[in-house]
Amino acid sequence: MNKMEKALSELSGMDRLAEQDSPLHRIHPSAKLLSTVLYVIVTVSFSKYDLSGLFPMILWPLLLFQISGITLRSCFYRLRIVLPLVMAVGLFNPFFDRTPVLKIGAFTVTGGMISMLTLMLKGVYCLMASYLLMATTGIDQLCAALRKMHFPRMLVTLLLLTYRYVGVMTEELAVMTDAYQLRAPGQKGIHISAWGSFQGQLLLRSMDRAQELYSSMLLRGYHEHFHYADVSPFHWTDLLYIAGSAAVFFFFRYFNTARLIGTFFVR
């Protein structure tokens, strides 16, 4: 199995996760989408120096991981490529902000160090929340929820087709990679001299495959819009999920939970 086939397997694995059954999977897609967007907004709104206030925000995704039956290991494994990029956002903050904030023995903690950790945690938290949304909802239900919320039809269709076409393009890449390796046994990767022709062939094959897919869509009655997945109507549990999520987020935002717990134990 080459890298493209592994990527395709991981992509289909996300769809299999979304097909599981758990209390979180049964929540209405719109409710999960709204709560995730609210979680991201509240998480990003923390000050860059408010590390202690931001830290308790991890409790919500950890709770959802337990409820959904999805492991943290699978989350970080599938996000292994994006996580280093996100965590590198504030990597240079200690060099620009050298204001002393705390001194532990001979070690001085600067404002840049705290802001770097805060930015890293914000990125990790937002990725965890986004992964939970995709792993428990699925692209079809997510697009159906967006249409229920009256998002523009064109944007929703573009999102759905882009997600679906990633798998199609990955299949073409896997076939082309296997063919290249059969013609160049023992060679690691694709030689730089073949990059141009390889990309050109991928473009031509992608255009042919896209035309075939579009023709099959027309034969199945496609007329500039999709019949999205059927979603169940809103229940009181969905409203309770949104209200409970918002209450927890705003409590963590306006009350420093870590400091309150520390003060309680010191007493």
URKA-V899631 format. One record per helix or strand of 2 or more residues. SS is the DSSP state (hx for helix, st for strand). FROM is the first residue (numbers start at 1). TO is the last residue. If there is no record, write none. Layout:
{{SS,FROM,TO} {SS,FROM,TO}}
This chain:
{{hx,3,18} {hx,29,44} {hx,51,55} {hx,58,68} {hx,72,78} {hx,80,87} {hx,93,96} {st,100,104} {st,107,110} {hx,111,137} {hx,139,148} {hx,153,183} {hx,192,219} {hx,236,254} {hx,257,266}}
